[in-house]
Amino acid sequence: MSPSETAAVPTPADARSTHQLVLISGLSGSGKSVALTALEDSGYYCVDNLPPQLITPLVEQTRASGQKRVAVAVDARSAESLADVPGLLENLRDCCEVHAIYLDCATDTLVQRFSETRRRHPLTSRVTAQQIGNPAAARGEGYANALIESIELERELLRPVAEIGLHIDTSQMKSAQLRDWIKQTVRVQASQMVVLFESFAFKRGVPLDADYVFDVRMLPNPHYDPVLRPLTGRDAPVAEFLLRQPEVLQMQADISGFLQRWLPKLAADHRSYVGVAIGCTGGQHRSVFLSEQLSRAFASQYTVLLRHRELGLTGSSEQ
């Protein structure tokens, strides 16, 4: 019997609300260890690099011992069984609250991280580049090419788990920000679709975890007002300035109308998470303001998470 066919653990009717499973997956170097440590600090029983076929037995064992919160990390070393993970988690949703979190990261950022730490990518032995294991090549272009091949191979192997749950792009995140974001994410209930509103700066790249991206760089920019420049879209003077601009109000109405029409369709299609990214030039004023406005507008309909990437701030509709 494959993991996806394993029967759900028999539980009382209210077990789902009292037992929680968090699955962490993602690319090597994207922050899985940081995420797992954050959960361990929050009281979760954590297991790293657990083969997927052992997840259900672990849930059974921890339930029997009275441990209500469990977190596991799976990675590409379990490639042969990763395709079973979506079905396995679906079965477990009958007995516990399940969060699936996938950590993504830009390839160039991962290359830099591996170069700085001098770590070897866990899949280097599976690529055919002849430079692997050659200390001289490790200092040159050959090693970089082999590393990129390993990262792209890992992306392909992780595709089955990358398509479920919440994506978090850690390319621009510091460890402290990721820890905060992980803790914020697992506080929300998994019974309702989660909508993430994220502000960002185009000059630092589009978030990899976005399902929809809205460009608001054409709107009037508070940056050119010396008084407003050091403030953010969360400050009252900036909000007052933007609320006086008809184009800003029209953009907010247009984005809101689009989401009002299509989010129910996504919820009906059993989507767990939807990422809405709003970008301006610096990620400080316009995108922040509109993300704040939209998150408040949709908080009564969905579980809403809010992230301001360039400000390093997070929040949720349940705070």
C-alpha positions as semicolon CSV with decimal commas, in nm:
position;residue;x (nm);y (nm);z (nm)
1;M;0,000;0,000;0,000
2;S;0,146;0,336;-0,103
3;P;0,150;0,634;0,140
4;S;-0,124;0,804;-0,066
5;E;-0,348;0,501;-0,006
6;T;-0,285;0,480;0,365
7;A;-0,606;0,515;0,565
8;A;-0,645;0,820;0,782
9;V;-0,588;0,772;1,153
10;P;-0,923;0,711;1,330
11;T;-0,996;1,009;1,552
12;P;-1,282;1,176;1,739
13;A;-1,482;1,435;1,548
14;D;-1,297;1,724;1,703
15;A;-0,948;1,581;1,654
16;R;-0,877;1,799;1,353
17;S;-0,898;2,115;1,562
18;T;-0,667;1,976;1,835
19;H;-0,394;1,809;1,629
20;Q;-0,177;2,001;1,382
21;L;0,072;1,884;1,122
22;V;0,306;2,122;0,941
23;L;0,494;1,994;0,637
24;I;0,801;2,196;0,538
25;S;0,959;2,135;0,198
26;G;1,166;2,338;-0,042
27;L;1,502;2,389;-0,204
28;S;1,828;2,327;-0,023
29;G;1,951;2,661;0,108
30;S;1,602;2,819;0,107
31;G;1,567;2,812;0,486
32;K;1,408;2,477;0,581
33;S;1,631;2,443;0,888
34;V;1,541;2,795;0,998
35;A;1,171;2,719;0,954
36;L;1,192;2,393;1,146
37;T;1,384;2,559;1,429
38;A;1,118;2,831;1,451
39;L;0,849;2,566;1,488
40;E;1,054;2,372;1,744
41;D;1,091;2,693;1,947
42;S;0,710;2,726;1,931
43;G;0,654;2,385;2,087
44;Y;0,626;2,161;1,781
45;Y;0,768;1,809;1,776
46;C;0,998;1,837;1,474
47;V;1,155;1,574;1,249
48;D;1,392;1,668;0,966
49;N;1,433;1,475;0,639
50;L;1,152;1,232;0,719
51;P;1,063;0,986;0,440
52;P;0,703;1,061;0,336
53;Q;0,588;0,705;0,405
54;L;0,666;0,759;0,774
55;I;0,453;1,072;0,817
56;T;0,127;0,889;0,896
57;P;0,292;0,655;1,152
58;L;0,451;0,961;1,312
59;V;0,110;1,129;1,341
60;E;-0,032;0,813;1,501
61;Q;0,255;0,788;1,749
62;T;0,250;1,152;1,851
63;R;-0,129;1,144;1,896
64;A;-0,094;0,844;2,124
65;S;0,170;1,025;2,330
66;G;-0,040;1,342;2,362
67;Q;0,177;1,561;2,136
68;K;-0,068;1,785;1,949
69;R;0,168;1,978;1,720
70;V;0,404;1,806;1,478
71;A;0,629;1,948;1,206
72;V;0,822;1,747;0,949
73;A;1,061;1,848;0,673
74;V;1,089;1,650;0,350
75;D;1,337;1,715;0,073
76;A;1,456;1,590;-0,263
77;R;1,644;1,299;-0,108
78;S;1,301;1,132;-0,084
79;A;1,240;1,193;-0,454
80;E;1,100;0,846;-0,526
81;S;0,808;0,898;-0,283
82;L;0,737;1,271;-0,312
83;A;0,457;1,208;-0,562
84;D;0,263;1,038;-0,281
85;V;0,271;1,343;-0,052
86;P;-0,037;1,531;-0,186
87;G;-0,262;1,226;-0,140
88;L;-0,110;1,147;0,197
89;L;-0,180;1,497;0,326
90;E;-0,534;1,487;0,189
91;N;-0,600;1,172;0,391
92;L;-0,456;1,329;0,705
93;R;-0,683;1,634;0,674
94;D;-0,963;1,415;0,808
95;C;-0,785;1,381;1,140
96;C;-0,578;1,696;1,184
97;E;-0,521;2,049;1,068
98;V;-0,258;2,037;0,792
99;H;-0,030;2,316;0,674
100;A;0,199;2,259;0,375
101;I;0,471;2,520;0,327
102;Y;0,714;2,524;0,035
103;L;1,023;2,745;0,056
104;D;1,141;2,879;-0,279
105;C;1,440;3,095;-0,365
106;A;1,600;3,251;-0,672
107;T;1,877;3,041;-0,823
108;D;2,139;3,317;-0,813
109;T;2,066;3,372;-0,443
110;L;2,107;3,001;-0,371
111;V;2,438;2,995;-0,559
112;Q;2,559;3,286;-0,348
113;R;2,448;3,118;-0,025
114;F;2,624;2,793;-0,108
115;S;2,937;2,980;-0,212
116;E;2,944;3,182;0,111
117;T;2,892;2,881;0,338
118;R;3,108;2,646;0,128
119;R;2,840;2,381;0,166
120;R;2,803;2,108;-0,093
121;H;2,459;2,077;-0,251
122;P;2,303;1,742;-0,150
123;L;2,233;1,651;-0,515
124;T;2,577;1,720;-0,659
125;S;2,642;1,347;-0,681
126;R;2,343;1,313;-0,915
127;V;2,459;1,557;-1,180
128;T;2,704;1,461;-1,448
129;A;2,937;1,763;-1,440
130;Q;3,292;1,632;-1,429
131;Q;3,405;1,908;-1,194
132;I;3,225;1,758;-0,893
133;G;3,466;1,669;-0,617
134;N;3,755;1,856;-0,783
135;P;3,885;2,115;-0,532
136;A;4,037;2,327;-0,808
137;A;3,712;2,336;-1,004
138;A;3,521;2,421;-0,689
139;R;3,681;2,761;-0,707
140;G;3,587;2,826;-1,069
141;E;3,309;2,842;-1,323
142;G;3,280;2,463;-1,353
143;Y;3,165;2,427;-0,994
144;A;2,912;2,708;-1,036
145;N;2,763;2,536;-1,340
146;A;2,740;2,206;-1,153
147;L;2,571;2,381;-0,862
148;I;2,313;2,543;-1,091
149;E;2,242;2,204;-1,249
150;S;2,190;2,056;-0,902
151;I;1,947;2,334;-0,806
152;E;1,744;2,291;-1,124
153;L;1,735;1,914;-1,076
154;E;1,610;1,967;-0,722
155;R;1,334;2,200;-0,848
156;E;1,214;1,926;-1,081
157;L;1,225;1,654;-0,815
158;L;1,030;1,871;-0,570
159;R;0,757;1,961;-0,820
160;P;0,495;1,730;-0,660
161;V;0,521;1,910;-0,324
162;A;0,584;2,255;-0,472
163;E;0,231;2,257;-0,612
164;I;0,057;2,221;-0,274
165;G;0,021;2,464;0,013
166;L;0,179;2,802;0,063
167;H;0,484;2,919;-0,131
168;I;0,727;3,146;0,054
169;D;0,998;3,318;-0,149
170;T;1,299;3,356;0,082
171;S;1,527;3,525;-0,173
172;Q;1,507;3,863;0,002
173;M;1,441;3,734;0,355
174;K;1,666;3,740;0,655
175;S;1,648;3,446;0,895
176;A;1,460;3,648;1,158
177;Q;1,197;3,750;0,902
178;L;1,149;3,390;0,790
179;R;1,109;3,271;1,148
180;D;0,844;3,534;1,208
181;W;0,662;3,452;0,885
182;I;0,655;3,077;0,960
183;K;0,511;3,136;1,307
184;Q;0,252;3,376;1,164
185;T;0,150;3,131;0,893
186;V;0,083;2,834;1,119
187;R;-0,138;3,041;1,348
188;V;-0,411;3,065;1,083
189;Q;-0,676;2,798;1,045
190;A;-0,631;2,563;0,750
191;S;-1,008;2,516;0,707
192;Q;-1,042;2,834;0,499
193;M;-0,855;2,956;0,191
194;V;-0,571;3,188;0,286
195;V;-0,508;3,499;0,077
196;L;-0,162;3,654;0,104
197;F;-0,124;4,021;0,015
198;E;0,240;4,113;-0,035
199;S;0,396;4,448;-0,120
200;F;0,732;4,452;-0,297
201;A;0,978;4,659;-0,499
202;F;1,017;4,574;-0,866
203;K;1,381;4,682;-0,848
204;R;1,445;4,384;-0,619
205;G;1,254;4,132;-0,828
206;V;0,902;3,988;-0,838
207;P;0,819;3,745;-0,552
208;L;0,840;3,383;-0,663
209;D;0,540;3,294;-0,445
210;A;0,290;3,523;-0,621
211;D;-0,013;3,387;-0,809
212;Y;-0,117;3,737;-0,923
213;V;0,111;4,040;-0,968
214;F;-0,020;4,396;-0,995
215;D;0,207;4,678;-1,107
216;V;0,121;5,015;-0,946
217;R;0,432;5,210;-1,052
218;M;0,222;5,439;-1,270
219;L;0,041;5,587;-0,968
220;P;0,140;5,922;-0,805
221;N;0,448;5,861;-0,594
222;P;0,482;6,004;-0,239
223;H;0,858;5,956;-0,273
224;Y;0,883;6,293;-0,449
225;D;0,743;6,476;-0,147
226;P;1,035;6,538;0,094
227;V;0,800;6,518;0,392
228;L;0,651;6,184;0,288
229;R;0,968;6,024;0,152
230;P;1,095;5,877;0,484
231;L;0,749;5,741;0,574
232;T;0,571;5,429;0,449
233;G;0,228;5,342;0,317
234;R;0,130;5,244;0,672
235;D;0,169;5,601;0,795
236;A;-0,134;5,833;0,804
237;P;0,020;6,122;0,603
238;V;0,106;5,889;0,314
239;A;-0,236;5,724;0,328
240;E;-0,406;6,064;0,322
241;F;-0,199;6,170;0,022
242;L;-0,281;5,854;-0,172
243;L;-0,652;5,864;-0,084
244;R;-0,670;6,205;-0,252
245;Q;-0,547;6,058;-0,582
246;P;-0,830;5,936;-0,813
247;E;-0,592;5,698;-0,992
248;V;-0,508;5,525;-0,664
249;L;-0,875;5,478;-0,576
250;Q;-0,945;5,345;-0,925
251;M;-0,654;5,098;-0,903
252;Q;-0,777;4,975;-0,565
253;A;-1,128;4,930;-0,704
254;D;-0,999;4,746;-1,012
255;I;-0,784;4,502;-0,813
256;S;-1,062;4,449;-0,561
257;G;-1,315;4,383;-0,837
258;F;-1,086;4,129;-1,002
259;L;-1,030;3,945;-0,675
260;Q;-1,398;3,957;-0,577
261;R;-1,479;3,783;-0,903
262;W;-1,208;3,517;-0,910
263;L;-1,119;3,431;-0,549
264;P;-1,449;3,244;-0,499
265;K;-1,367;3,039;-0,810
266;L;-1,028;2,950;-0,664
267;A;-1,185;2,858;-0,329
268;A;-1,437;2,636;-0,510
269;D;-1,141;2,469;-0,684
270;H;-1,007;2,373;-0,337
271;R;-0,713;2,611;-0,341
272;S;-0,557;2,648;0,004
273;Y;-0,350;2,959;-0,058
274;V;-0,349;3,244;-0,309
275;G;-0,067;3,497;-0,329
276;V;-0,145;3,852;-0,446
277;A;0,168;4,064;-0,496
278;I;0,148;4,442;-0,543
279;G;0,464;4,614;-0,659
280;C;0,591;4,968;-0,694
281;T;0,940;5,107;-0,747
282;G;1,071;5,100;-0,391
283;G;0,813;4,887;-0,211
284;Q;0,765;5,153;0,055
285;H;0,462;5,371;-0,023
286;R;0,208;5,280;-0,295
287;S;0,234;4,902;-0,283
288;V;0,232;4,903;0,097
289;F;-0,075;5,126;0,113
290;L;-0,274;4,919;-0,137
291;S;-0,176;4,590;0,027
292;E;-0,297;4,726;0,360
293;Q;-0,624;4,849;0,209
294;L;-0,697;4,524;0,026
295;S;-0,607;4,303;0,321
296;R;-0,860;4,487;0,536
297;A;-1,124;4,470;0,263
298;F;-1,098;4,091;0,224
299;A;-1,038;3,998;0,589
300;S;-1,409;3,936;0,650
301;Q;-1,429;3,685;0,362
302;Y;-1,100;3,495;0,385
303;T;-0,813;3,426;0,618
304;V;-0,574;3,703;0,519
305;L;-0,198;3,722;0,562
306;L;-0,009;4,045;0,498
307;R;0,358;4,083;0,417
308;H;0,560;4,391;0,330
309;R;0,873;4,238;0,182
310;E;1,091;4,546;0,174
311;L;0,983;4,658;0,521
312;G;1,030;4,315;0,679
313;L;0,680;4,327;0,831
314;T;0,409;4,060;0,849
315;G;0,058;4,035;0,989
316;S;-0,273;3,852;0,957
317;S;-0,644;3,907;0,974
318;E;-0,653;3,697;1,290
319;Q;-0,425;3,917;1,499
